[in-house]
């Protein structure tokens, strides 16, 4: 009898031990595996599924239908209703991807940021040429953390999109109600069909890391020139660089940057085309030009920005005007220390004080120019036969050249189109 009782006790202990052990084991599994689910809709679900299937920390990505109000949709149903009017009683499903992820390896914010970058969230009812409400942009969250992350990142990304010339985000952000798995042939479609349809609808606008944040382009203060370029090869950016910016040495700073790097500027020009040239004063756009600018157009625009269209310097530079003899700028430049005179717009060195002399005419006078810096042109205006001088780089008018009685040439120059640089400051 004692033996039987002992056996019963042992069996009971073993039984409860197994139950407790299994529960502990289940708890361990629960503690070790932190899974969450979120659903993304960003156009054709084949490419979206492939994107998140290869994402570090994602356990699974399944194609399906989400966001509609009828039951058990099929691919044919979704296509059937894809052009429904907004007042229809039927709300169509959109192609979505259910993403299950391990929160120990990746967080919701990282996944959601990737979702924004993956497609054009400003396009309503479609992505690219895939038009219809079944391709609409949407995000379906399953907890409050995901909802908050979606709204915060949406606001951040909207700011970046606007700076890049895009419109407002139209993405649906809703709690997940029901997700219907798509047909088997839609699952892992691109893995089965490596050369299958997989369009890229990304805008190219990216979120910034802390390191990138430190590298942001902020206003310098005062007047400056910002050239917006492309992260990819841009033939007209290269043409502008070769024709204008490579030879520019002006005293106004010129920076070539990506639109996404701008921070703290007040810009009205849409920055969707490259190059875009912005003439900035104290962080605010004064003049904006979208697209390629040739050298002549650039320097005339720079002249209006830096000199002012009503200034004497602008009249001399672009309308072949003439300074009044003995003008204020002449008096400043007539007795400078050792150095050089540069083109007020391009920064190119034009004259050297070593070649300056006092002609008594009231205009700056030089025996020669810096080699290759100017171009001489015949000027028959006002019934006179003269030789006009223009800057080779910027094309602005500088003055005239005359033959002296001693056989030497006198370069008679308008001071208002020049700037002076002391010899010690020449780079």
Buried (B, 14 or more C-beta within 10 A) or exposed (E): EEEEEEEEEEEEEEEEEEEEEEEEEEEEEEEEEEEBBBBBBBBBBBBBBBBBBEBEBBBBBBBBBBBBEEEEBEBEBBEBBBEBEEEEEEBBBBBBBBBBBBEEEBBBBBBBBBBBBBBBBBBEBBBBEBBBBBBBBBBBBBBEBBBEBBBEBBEBBBEBBBBBBBBEBBBEBBEBEBBBEBEEEBBBBBEEEEEEEBBEBEBBBBBBEEEEEEEEBEBBEEBBBBBBBBEEEBEBBEBBBEBBBEBBBBEBEBBBBBBBBBBEBEBEBBBEBBBBBBBBBEBEBEBBBBEBBEBEEBBBBBBBBBBEEEBBBBBBBBEBBBBEEEBEBBEEBBEBEEBBBBBBBBBBBBBBBEBBEEBEEBBBBBBEBBEEBBBEEEBEEEEEEBBBBBBBBBBBBBBBBBEEEEEEBBBBBBBBBBBBBEEEEEE
